[in-house]
Structure formats: structure tokens, C-alpha cells
Amino acid sequence: MSDNQPKDTQQVVLCDICTEEDRKPARKTCMKCEISMCGQHLQVHLTTPVLLQTHPLTEPMALGGTTKCPQHGKLLEYYCLDDMTCVCVSCAIEDQHRLHNMKTFSTAHKELMEKLTGEQKALRVKTDDENGSLEKWENSEREKLSNSSLRLIEGVTKMRDVSLTSVRSSVSARMVALKTCKSSLQGAQEEKDTFRFLQMYSQVNQDVEEAKAVDLRKGLPPGSDRDKLVQVIQQDGEDMMEQAEHFWGSLLTLVDPDQELLSTGPDLMFEPQLLGSGISLSKDNQRVFYNDWIGKCTATLLIGTTQPGTNVQRWQVCLSKDFDWTIGLCDKNSAKSLKNGPHYGLCCKNHQLSSVSTDECFDASSNSRDLVQQTEAGGQLHISSALITHQGDEEDEEVVLRLEVFWNSLASSLSFFRRSGLHRREEIVTIAININNQDLVPFVQLEMENAQNSANSSQIQWKCPCGRVYNKEANHYKQGNGQIMCQKNCHCGEIIGGRFTEVVCELL
């Protein structure tokens, strides 16, 4: 081996065995001996089989007590790929890393270097033509926004011109009456002969009354022309509003791409864990049905995917306001009984929203409610919940029908948003998760406590799809506490007491 001095003298690590007067640059560092060695002094490690097998060698490095495990005091020999940290043998087989993906330093170095090479190639595609990429991106975005804005401006200009042109002709005709009145008044005032003045006064008075009736602020007079123009403006106005919505959405998406509502792909589907007798799934497993006459209406479903997992997952769910529900993340092994495992999510019970977390570090508000629940295995589960008082406009009776969920496993956060349009969303709550995200899966739990049509009930309540509720007494129905209904149909046309199936949960 050559002991030539490296070019970068600032990074030189000197041999720890050489004398101070003649220290040569180190070729390797022994992690176990905690010394760096030049080519001459390295030969013992390279030629002694025991040392070669048990003393890991690395590239020259300055050691500062970093080769020993701070917890066990043993040599750091392995690399945990899950936690991206160096560990000792005790960490690897006894403590928190025992179930993780462990590699020796050399294997980890090789695999991670291959990973970085692949990522470098992928990033190179993004950074090609670095000098022109920003300009190219800006020109592309500017062109898209310009196209949207130009269509909007053209639509507004067209509507303005058509309206002004049509009304202008009507206003012009009304202004003729004002001009006629002005001419008649001037002629009468200039007439000196009494007889001729009195003879012309009747016409002058008529012109004045007509002029007084003129209102330039009014639009077109009633008739087919006005009706046709109103239809044109309404149609063009709808088109203009769509263009404005598109332009507005383009601006929002440019600033925050997550604002755009994306439909659920075919890779997402419900995986039933528990299904009551009144619950069924569509063939594509993306919709949940409830039959009001079959029976129990409870369900616990996981949201599975056929695609490989990513650091950020996003899904949208439409939920029935008639059901109590919980949506979020749970431990897959305890999905059939949430009380036996950790779960985090948004809960709606009796039209009241609350966040739920089994993490002891959960930061609840002043409305928080904490409890310790016993699991079937005999352990204890700490549960925190916090009421969410803000639920949008007071006029909105629906708690949350369209929900969007973001799960960022890197940031260990779970966020919920209320969706009210293609580019309209409002954050409800974000929950911090401080356990291993790899053990969690998305889930939905549905439940209706007061199920309709209980066979053991003397008074059966039937709810029409339109929202009206009827109570059955003997062989008759009545609405609320009112009189017995004689007709067989609800006001919406549905047969009172008839069977129907409704969608209570759907992946959008």
C-alpha cells in the first residue's frame, strides 16, 4: 500500500501508532481498537485471521468516543435501516431494534450506496438543463394561467358587449322621447301667439308626460327579445362561472397542490373486518350499503390498496350523517376490536365531532377527556379525546359528509379536512402519532345505535330516504306525534314502511 499524502490535507487522518516526528497518513481505522493506522502498521490487522474477522475496518476517520454504544458500552457493529442509526449487538438482539432490519456496516454501506445512486439518477431527470428549468417551468405555468384567464376575460367581455348593445338600442329609443319633449317645450316657450300656444299645448303636455315616464335605468322592455337575451346571459354566465372556478382552482393548485380534489383510484377498496347483517359491499368494494330491514347495522372496515405504500397517503370518504362513525388509523391486529389496540382518528357520535388518540403524548384541548381502558389481554390502553366545537356554518345541518384524510408517516401526523367543492376544503383537526407508523392501517367504523325496525319493538320507526320519520303503531304509521297517515305514500312518493337500501359510506 502506498502512504502518499492525499491531496486534500484538511481531511487527513494521521496514524496513531507512528511516532510524533514521523506520523504518516492513515489508510484504515479499526473500530474495535479505536485507532487509525498507516499502511505499515495496518499489516498486522490484515494478516492476522482473528483480527481480520473480529476487528471491523473503516476508511480513516477521526474518533471521538463515537464507536461505542452509549447505552450498552459495546462496539457499534450493525446498522438499523428502520431507524437509520448504528447499534451494538445488544441493541440488535435485545432492545428496541430486535425486530428491525439490521445490516452489517459493509452490507449497509453497499445497499445504501446503491439506493443513493438510484435516487441520484431520478433526481438528475428533475435537474437536467438546470439553467433553463426554472424559466421553462415558469413559462409553462404562466401559459396555463394565461389561457384560463383569457377565456374568462373573453367570456366577460362578450357578455358585457351583448348586454350593452341590446340595452343601448332600447335606451336610444327612450332618449328620443326626451329629445321630442325638449323640442316641444322650446317651441311652446317661443310661441308668442296665445291662440297658437293653446292649440299646441295638448301635444306639448303629452310629450312632457311621456318624457317624465322615461327611466333610463331600466333594461329592455318585456317581450321575446328580453327573454331571449336573459337566456343567453344565463347560459354564458354559467360558462363564465365555470371558467372562473377553473382559473381560481388553477391558482389554488399552483400554491397548494393538495387543494385539488382527486378521485379515489381503483387500487383503494374496503376490506371488511366486521359486518353486521344489515351491511353489504359493492362488487368493487368501494361502497358500503345498509338495508333498513335486514338487521344489525355495524361495520368495521380497513381501507386497503393494491399499490406499494408511500410516505404520504390520501383518501376521500363520503359518510352518511345518519350513522355514528370513526375514521383514522388503527393497529391491523386489533382492527376487529379497536379497544384492544392503538387507534387514532376522527369520531362522530350523535352529530358531535371529536378527535381520538391512544397516544399518551396526545395534545388535547381544554375539552379533552382522558381514560385508561383495560384490554382483553389484561393490559391498559390510554385513550385521549378532544371535542371539536367548530363545525363550519351554523346553517349546515350535515356534520361531515365528504371527508379527506392525509396520513404523513414521515411527519407522524394524521390530518382531516372537510370537503365542500373541487377546490374548497377546511381543516378539522391534525393528530400527532408517536408510535411506529408501520403497524398502522386506515380504517372506518360505522354504527347506528337506534337501528330502524327492531323486530322486538312494539313501536317501529321508519325513516324515508327524503328524511321524514314515521312511527308505526299497530298497523298504521303516523309522522312524528301527529295523526295517523291514511295515504300509503310519503310526500316524496316513497311507499311508507317500504324497504330501501342506502349508501352509508363510499370511497370517492
MIVODO-873237 format. One line per field, with one value per residue (C-alpha): x, y, z; residue number from 1. Coordinates in Angstrom, 1 decimal, padded with zeros to 4 digits. Last residue first. Example, Ala and Ser with C-alpha at 12.3 -4.5 7.8 and 13.67 -1.06 7.14 Angstrom:
X	(013.7; 012.3)
Y	(-001.1; -004.5)
Z	(007.1; 007.8)
num	(2; 1)
END
This chain:
X	(-064.7; -064.6; -068.2; -070.1; -073.7; -075.2; -078.9; -081.1; -084.9; -087.8; -091.2; -092.8; -094.4; -094.1; -091.8; -093.6; -091.8; -094.9; -094.7; -097.0; -099.7; -102.1; -104.2; -101.4; -102.3; -102.3; -099.2; -096.6; -093.9; -095.5; -098.0; -098.0; -100.7; -101.0; -100.4; -098.4; -095.6; -093.7; -092.8; -089.6; -089.2; -085.6; -086.2; -084.9; -087.9; -087.3; -089.4; -089.7; -091.2; -093.3; -093.8; -090.1; -088.7; -088.3; -086.3; -087.3; -084.6; -081.4; -081.1; -077.3; -076.2; -072.6; -069.8; -066.1; -063.6; -060.0; -056.5; -053.6; -051.0; -048.0; -045.6; -046.3; -044.3; -045.7; -045.7; -048.8; -049.7; -053.4; -054.5; -058.0; -060.9; -059.1; -061.4; -061.6; -062.8; -061.1; -063.5; -066.1; -067.2; -064.5; -064.0; -060.3; -058.7; -055.0; -052.9; -049.3; -046.2; -044.1; -042.6; -045.9; -047.9; -051.5; -054.0; -057.7; -060.5; -064.1; -067.3; -070.5; -069.3; -071.8; -074.7; -077.0; -075.1; -076.9; -074.4; -071.6; -068.5; -068.1; -066.1; -066.6; -064.2; -064.3; -061.0; -060.2; -057.4; -057.1; -054.5; -054.7; -054.0; -053.1; -055.0; -055.1; -058.8; -057.7; -058.4; -059.2; -057.5; -059.4; -058.7; -061.3; -060.1; -062.2; -059.3; -057.5; -055.7; -052.0; -051.5; -048.4; -050.1; -051.0; -054.4; -055.9; -059.5; -060.6; -064.2; -067.2; -070.7; -073.6; -074.7; -071.2; -068.7; -065.2; -062.0; -058.9; -056.2; -056.1; -054.0; -055.1; -057.6; -060.5; -060.4; -061.8; -061.8; -059.0; -056.7; -054.0; -054.1; -053.3; -055.6; -055.7; -058.5; -062.3; -064.9; -068.6; -072.1; -074.6; -077.4; -075.0; -073.9; -070.2; -068.4; -064.7; -061.6; -058.1; -054.5; -051.3; -047.9; -044.8; -045.8; -047.2; -047.0; -050.2; -053.0; -054.6; -056.6; -059.0; -059.9; -063.6; -065.5; -069.3; -072.5; -076.1; -077.8; -080.8; -082.3; -085.0; -083.0; -080.5; -077.2; -074.8; -071.0; -069.3; -065.7; -065.6; -065.7; -068.7; -070.5; -070.4; -073.1; -074.4; -077.7; -076.3; -073.5; -070.1; -066.7; -063.3; -064.3; -061.5; -062.7; -061.0; -058.3; -056.5; -059.4; -058.4; -060.1; -060.9; -058.6; -059.9; -057.4; -056.3; -053.3; -051.4; -051.1; -049.9; -050.3; -053.4; -055.0; -054.2; -055.6; -058.7; -059.4; -059.0; -061.2; -063.9; -063.7; -064.1; -067.1; -068.6; -068.2; -069.9; -072.8; -072.9; -073.0; -076.0; -077.7; -076.8; -078.2; -081.4; -081.8; -081.3; -084.0; -086.5; -085.7; -086.3; -089.5; -091.1; -090.8; -089.0; -085.2; -083.4; -084.5; -082.0; -083.0; -086.4; -088.9; -092.3; -091.5; -090.7; -094.1; -095.8; -093.8; -094.7; -098.4; -098.3; -096.7; -099.4; -102.2; -100.3; -100.2; -103.7; -103.2; -099.9; -101.5; -104.2; -101.9; -099.4; -096.0; -094.6; -091.0; -091.9; -094.1; -091.4; -088.8; -091.1; -091.8; -088.1; -087.2; -090.1; -089.0; -085.4; -086.7; -088.9; -086.0; -084.0; -086.3; -085.3; -081.6; -082.2; -083.6; -080.8; -078.3; -079.9; -079.0; -075.5; -074.7; -075.8; -074.0; -070.8; -070.7; -071.4; -068.7; -066.2; -066.9; -066.4; -063.3; -061.8; -062.5; -061.0; -058.0; -057.6; -057.6; -055.2; -053.0; -052.9; -051.7; -049.2; -047.8; -047.4; -045.4; -043.4; -042.5; -041.4; -039.3; -037.7; -036.9; -035.6; -033.4; -030.1; -030.6; -030.9; -031.4; -032.3; -035.5; -034.1; -031.0; -033.2; -034.1; -030.5; -029.4; -032.1; -030.7; -027.2; -028.4; -030.0; -026.9; -024.9; -027.4; -027.1; -023.3; -022.9; -025.5; -023.6; -020.3; -021.7; -023.5; -027.3; -030.3; -034.0; -035.9; -037.4; -034.6; -034.2; -036.0; -033.7; -032.4; -030.9; -029.8; -029.4; -027.2; -025.1; -024.3; -026.2; -025.6; -028.6; -031.1; -034.2; -035.5; -032.2; -030.5; -026.8; -024.6; -021.2; -021.1; -018.8; -020.3; -020.9; -024.5; -026.5; -023.9; -022.9; -019.2; -017.6; -018.3; -015.7; -014.1; -012.6; -011.3; -011.9; -009.8; -012.0; -013.4; -012.0; -014.1; -012.0; -013.4; -012.6; -009.4; -008.2; -008.6; -007.1; -003.9; -002.6; -004.7; -004.8; -001.0; -000.5; -002.2; 001.0; 002.8; -000.2; -000.9; -003.2; -006.2; -007.0; -010.3; -009.1; -012.7; -013.5; -010.1; -009.4; -007.8; -005.2; -003.8; -001.5; 002.0; 003.3; 007.1; 008.0; 005.0; 006.0; 003.6; 000.9; -002.0; -001.6; -002.8; -006.2; -006.0; -009.2; -007.6; -004.7; -006.9; -004.4; -003.7; -000.2; 001.3; 001.3; 001.2; 000.0)
Y	(009.0; 005.9; 005.5; 005.0; 004.9; 004.0; 003.3; 000.3; 000.5; -001.4; 000.1; 001.4; 004.4; 003.9; 006.6; 009.3; 012.3; 013.2; 009.7; 007.1; 004.8; 007.6; 007.5; 008.7; 008.5; 012.0; 013.7; 012.7; 012.3; 011.2; 008.4; 004.9; 002.3; -001.5; -001.3; 001.8; 002.6; 005.8; 007.8; 009.9; 012.3; 012.5; 012.0; 008.4; 007.7; 006.8; 004.1; 003.8; 000.7; 000.7; -002.6; -003.3; -006.9; -006.9; -003.7; -001.7; 001.0; 000.8; 003.2; 002.7; 003.1; 002.2; 002.6; 002.1; 003.1; 002.1; 003.1; 000.9; 001.2; -001.0; 000.8; 004.1; 003.0; 005.1; 008.9; 010.0; 013.7; 014.4; 017.2; 018.6; 019.9; 021.6; 023.2; 022.3; 024.0; 023.4; 020.8; 021.5; 021.3; 019.0; 018.8; 018.0; 015.5; 015.3; 012.4; 013.2; 011.2; 013.6; 010.8; 008.8; 011.6; 010.5; 012.8; 012.3; 014.0; 013.9; 014.4; 014.1; 015.9; 017.3; 018.0; 020.6; 023.5; 026.7; 027.0; 027.3; 025.2; 022.6; 024.3; 022.6; 019.7; 017.7; 016.2; 012.5; 010.7; 007.0; 005.1; 001.4; -001.0; -004.6; -007.7; -009.3; -008.3; -004.6; -002.4; 001.2; 004.2; 007.5; 011.0; 013.6; 016.8; 019.9; 022.0; 020.9; 017.6; 017.2; 013.5; 012.3; 009.3; 008.2; 006.4; 009.2; 010.3; 013.6; 014.6; 015.6; 015.7; 014.6; 012.0; 010.4; 011.5; 010.3; 011.5; 009.3; 007.5; 003.8; 001.8; -001.7; -003.8; -001.2; -001.3; -004.9; -006.3; -004.0; -005.2; -006.9; -004.1; -001.4; 001.5; 004.6; 007.1; 007.1; 006.8; 006.7; 007.3; 006.9; 009.1; 011.7; 009.2; 009.3; 010.1; 009.2; 010.7; 009.3; 010.4; 008.6; 010.3; 008.3; 005.8; 002.2; -000.1; -000.2; -002.8; -000.7; -001.4; 000.8; -001.4; -001.9; -002.2; -002.4; -002.0; -002.0; -005.1; -006.3; -006.9; -004.2; -001.0; -002.4; -000.5; -000.4; 000.3; 001.4; 000.9; -002.9; -003.2; -005.5; -003.2; -004.1; -005.2; -004.1; -005.2; -008.5; -006.6; -006.7; -007.0; -007.0; -005.9; -004.8; -001.6; -000.6; 001.6; 000.5; 001.5; 005.2; 007.6; 010.9; 013.9; 017.1; 019.9; 021.8; 019.3; 021.1; 024.2; 027.4; 026.2; 024.2; 027.4; 029.4; 026.7; 026.4; 030.1; 029.8; 026.7; 028.3; 031.5; 029.4; 027.5; 030.9; 032.2; 029.1; 029.7; 033.3; 032.5; 030.3; 032.9; 035.8; 033.9; 033.1; 036.7; 037.8; 035.5; 036.8; 040.4; 039.9; 037.9; 040.7; 043.0; 046.3; 046.0; 047.4; 050.2; 052.9; 055.2; 055.7; 057.6; 058.3; 062.0; 062.2; 060.7; 063.2; 066.1; 064.9; 064.7; 068.2; 069.5; 067.9; 069.5; 072.8; 073.2; 074.8; 076.9; 078.3; 079.0; 081.0; 082.9; 084.0; 084.4; 080.9; 080.6; 078.7; 076.3; 075.6; 075.0; 072.7; 070.7; 070.4; 069.2; 066.7; 065.3; 065.0; 063.2; 060.9; 060.1; 059.1; 056.2; 054.8; 055.2; 053.4; 050.4; 050.4; 050.6; 047.7; 045.3; 046.6; 046.8; 043.2; 041.8; 043.8; 042.8; 039.1; 039.0; 040.9; 038.5; 035.4; 036.8; 037.7; 034.2; 032.6; 034.8; 034.0; 030.2; 030.5; 032.9; 030.5; 027.6; 029.9; 031.2; 027.7; 026.6; 029.8; 029.5; 025.8; 026.6; 029.5; 027.4; 024.5; 026.7; 026.9; 023.4; 021.7; 018.4; 018.9; 016.8; 014.0; 014.1; 013.5; 010.0; 009.2; 010.4; 008.3; 005.2; 006.0; 006.8; 003.4; 001.6; 003.5; 002.4; -001.2; -001.2; 000.7; -001.4; -004.6; -003.2; -001.9; -005.1; -005.0; -004.9; -004.6; -004.1; -006.7; -006.5; -002.7; -001.8; -003.9; -007.4; -008.7; -005.6; -003.3; -005.9; -006.4; -002.6; -000.1; 002.5; 004.5; 004.8; 003.9; 001.3; 000.5; -000.3; -000.5; -003.0; -003.2; -000.4; -001.7; -002.1; 000.5; -000.7; 002.6; 005.0; 002.3; 002.6; 003.8; 007.5; 008.2; 010.9; 009.1; 010.9; 008.8; 006.8; 004.4; 001.6; -001.6; -004.0; -006.1; -009.6; -011.4; -009.6; -009.6; -013.3; -014.0; -011.9; -010.7; -007.6; -006.4; -006.8; -005.1; -001.9; -000.6; -000.3; 001.1; 003.8; 003.0; 004.8; 003.6; 002.7; -000.8; -002.0; 000.4; 000.0; 002.9; 002.5; 004.0; 006.6; 009.4; 009.0; 010.3; 010.9; 013.1; 012.0; 008.4; 006.2; 004.3; 006.8; 007.1; 010.5; 011.5; 013.9; 015.8; 019.3; 018.0; 017.4; 016.0; 012.8; 012.2; 009.1; 006.1; 003.5; 000.0)
Z	(-003.6; -001.3; -000.1; 003.2; 004.0; 000.6; 001.1; 000.6; 000.8; 002.1; 002.3; 005.5; 003.7; 000.0; -001.4; -003.4; -001.9; 000.2; 001.7; 000.2; 001.7; 002.5; 005.7; 008.0; 011.7; 013.3; 014.5; 017.1; 014.5; 011.2; 011.7; 010.6; 010.9; 011.5; 015.3; 015.9; 013.4; 013.8; 010.6; 010.0; 007.1; 005.7; 002.0; 002.2; 004.5; 008.1; 009.7; 013.5; 014.8; 018.0; 019.8; 019.4; 019.3; 015.5; 015.6; 012.5; 012.5; 014.4; 017.3; 017.9; 014.3; 013.8; 011.3; 011.7; 009.0; 008.9; 007.6; 008.7; 011.4; 012.3; 010.0; 011.7; 014.8; 017.6; 018.2; 016.1; 016.2; 015.3; 012.9; 013.1; 011.0; 008.1; 005.6; 001.9; -001.2; -004.6; -006.1; -003.5; 000.1; 001.5; 005.3; 006.1; 008.5; 009.2; 010.6; 011.5; 012.0; 009.9; 007.9; 008.1; 006.6; 006.6; 004.9; 005.2; 003.1; 004.3; 002.5; 004.6; 007.7; 010.3; 008.0; 009.4; 007.7; 008.8; 011.7; 009.2; 009.9; 012.6; 015.3; 018.6; 018.2; 021.4; 022.4; 023.1; 024.9; 025.4; 027.5; 026.9; 029.8; 029.5; 030.5; 027.1; 026.7; 027.0; 030.1; 029.3; 030.9; 030.4; 029.2; 028.1; 026.5; 026.3; 027.4; 024.2; 023.7; 023.0; 022.6; 024.3; 025.9; 022.4; 022.2; 020.2; 019.4; 017.9; 018.5; 016.3; 017.6; 015.4; 018.0; 017.7; 015.0; 015.6; 013.9; 014.2; 016.1; 017.1; 019.4; 020.3; 022.3; 022.2; 018.5; 018.3; 014.8; 013.8; 016.7; 014.5; 012.0; 014.6; 013.8; 011.7; 011.0; 010.7; 013.4; 012.6; 014.0; 011.2; 010.0; 008.6; 006.0; 005.1; 001.9; 002.0; 000.5; 000.6; 000.9; 001.8; 002.3; 002.9; 000.2; 000.3; -002.7; -004.7; -004.2; -001.5; 001.7; 003.6; 006.7; 007.5; 010.8; 010.4; 012.4; 011.2; 012.7; 010.7; 007.3; 007.1; 006.6; 004.2; 004.6; 001.7; 001.8; -001.4; -002.7; -002.5; -006.4; -006.2; -003.7; 000.0; 002.5; 005.9; 007.5; 008.9; 010.6; 009.1; 010.9; 009.3; 005.8; 003.5; 001.7; -001.5; -002.9; -006.1; -008.3; -007.8; -005.5; -007.1; -006.7; -005.1; -005.7; -002.6; -002.2; -004.9; -002.7; -004.5; -008.1; -007.0; -005.6; -008.7; -011.0; -008.9; -009.3; -013.1; -013.2; -011.0; -013.2; -016.3; -014.7; -013.7; -017.2; -018.7; -016.2; -017.2; -020.9; -020.3; -018.1; -020.4; -023.4; -021.6; -020.5; -024.1; -025.3; -022.7; -023.5; -027.2; -026.5; -024.6; -021.5; -022.2; -022.1; -019.1; -016.8; -015.7; -018.5; -017.0; -019.3; -017.7; -017.4; -021.1; -022.0; -019.7; -021.3; -024.9; -023.9; -022.4; -025.6; -027.7; -025.7; -025.6; -029.4; -029.8; -026.6; -028.0; -031.4; -029.8; -027.5; -030.1; -028.6; -029.2; -028.0; -024.9; -026.8; -029.3; -026.6; -024.7; -027.9; -028.7; -025.2; -025.2; -028.6; -027.3; -024.1; -026.2; -028.5; -025.4; -024.9; -028.3; -027.5; -024.2; -026.1; -028.6; -025.8; -023.9; -026.7; -027.3; -023.6; -022.9; -025.9; -025.1; -021.5; -022.1; -024.7; -022.5; -019.5; -021.7; -023.3; -019.9; -018.6; -021.7; -021.3; -017.6; -018.2; -021.1; -019.2; -016.2; -018.4; -020.2; -016.9; -015.6; -018.7; -018.8; -015.1; -015.5; -018.6; -016.8; -013.8; -015.9; -018.1; -016.1; -014.6; -018.0; -016.2; -012.6; -012.5; -014.5; -012.3; -009.3; -010.6; -011.3; -007.9; -006.3; -008.0; -006.9; -003.4; -003.2; -004.4; -001.8; 000.8; -000.2; -000.2; 003.1; 004.8; 003.7; 004.9; 008.2; 009.0; 008.4; 010.7; 009.6; 012.8; 015.2; 017.7; 017.4; 020.6; 022.9; 023.0; 019.7; 017.8; 020.7; 022.5; 019.3; 019.1; 017.0; 014.3; 013.2; 010.3; 012.4; 010.0; 008.4; 011.7; 011.2; 013.0; 014.7; 017.3; 019.9; 023.4; 026.1; 026.5; 026.3; 024.7; 022.2; 021.4; 018.2; 018.8; 021.5; 019.4; 016.5; 013.5; 010.5; 008.0; 006.0; 008.0; 009.5; 011.6; 014.1; 014.5; 011.3; 010.2; 013.8; 014.2; 010.7; 011.4; 008.1; 007.5; 011.1; 011.4; 008.0; 009.2; 010.9; 007.5; 005.5; 008.1; 011.0; 012.8; 016.3; 018.1; 018.7; 017.9; 015.1; 013.4; 011.2; 007.7; 005.5; 008.0; 006.8; 008.2; 011.5; 011.5; 014.5; 016.6; 016.3; 014.2; 016.0; 015.8; 012.0; 010.8; 009.5; 006.6; 005.7; 005.6; 003.5; 000.5; -002.0; 000.0; 001.2; -000.3; 002.0; -000.8; 000.0)
num	(508; 507; 506; 505; 504; 503; 502; 501; 500; 499; 498; 497; 496; 495; 494; 493; 492; 491; 490; 489; 488; 487; 486; 485; 484; 483; 482; 481; 480; 479; 478; 477; 476; 475; 474; 473; 472; 471; 470; 469; 468; 467; 466; 465; 464; 463; 462; 461; 460; 459; 458; 457; 456; 455; 454; 453; 452; 451; 450; 449; 448; 447; 446; 445; 444; 443; 442; 441; 440; 439; 438; 437; 436; 435; 434; 433; 432; 431; 430; 429; 428; 427; 426; 425; 424; 423; 422; 421; 420; 419; 418; 417; 416; 415; 414; 413; 412; 411; 410; 409; 408; 407; 406; 405; 404; 403; 402; 401; 400; 399; 398; 397; 396; 395; 394; 393; 392; 391; 390; 389; 388; 387; 386; 385; 384; 383; 382; 381; 380; 379; 378; 377; 376; 375; 374; 373; 372; 371; 370; 369; 368; 367; 366; 365; 364; 363; 362; 361; 360; 359; 358; 357; 356; 355; 354; 353; 352; 351; 350; 349; 348; 347; 346; 345; 344; 343; 342; 341; 340; 339; 338; 337; 336; 335; 334; 333; 332; 331; 330; 329; 328; 327; 326; 325; 324; 323; 322; 321; 320; 319; 318; 317; 316; 315; 314; 313; 312; 311; 310; 309; 308; 307; 306; 305; 304; 303; 302; 301; 300; 299; 298; 297; 296; 295; 294; 293; 292; 291; 290; 289; 288; 287; 286; 285; 284; 283; 282; 281; 280; 279; 278; 277; 276; 275; 274; 273; 272; 271; 270; 269; 268; 267; 266; 265; 264; 263; 262; 261; 260; 259; 258; 257; 256; 255; 254; 253; 252; 251; 250; 249; 248; 247; 246; 245; 244; 243; 242; 241; 240; 239; 238; 237; 236; 235; 234; 233; 232; 231; 230; 229; 228; 227; 226; 225; 224; 223; 222; 221; 220; 219; 218; 217; 216; 215; 214; 213; 212; 211; 210; 209; 208; 207; 206; 205; 204; 203; 202; 201; 200; 199; 198; 197; 196; 195; 194; 193; 192; 191; 190; 189; 188; 187; 186; 185; 184; 183; 182; 181; 180; 179; 178; 177; 176; 175; 174; 173; 172; 171; 170; 169; 168; 167; 166; 165; 164; 163; 162; 161; 160; 159; 158; 157; 156; 155; 154; 153; 152; 151; 150; 149; 148; 147; 146; 145; 144; 143; 142; 141; 140; 139; 138; 137; 136; 135; 134; 133; 132; 131; 130; 129; 128; 127; 126; 125; 124; 123; 122; 121; 120; 119; 118; 117; 116; 115; 114; 113; 112; 111; 110; 109; 108; 107; 106; 105; 104; 103; 102; 101; 100; 99; 98; 97; 96; 95; 94; 93; 92; 91; 90; 89; 88; 87; 86; 85; 84; 83; 82; 81; 80; 79; 78; 77; 76; 75; 74; 73; 72; 71; 70; 69; 68; 67; 66; 65; 64; 63; 62; 61; 60; 59; 58; 57; 56; 55; 54; 53; 52; 51; 50; 49; 48; 47; 46; 45; 44; 43; 42; 41; 40; 39; 38; 37; 36; 35; 34; 33; 32; 31; 30; 29; 28; 27; 26; 25; 24; 23; 22; 21; 20; 19; 18; 17; 16; 15; 14; 13; 12; 11; 10; 9; 8; 7; 6; 5; 4; 3; 2; 1)
END
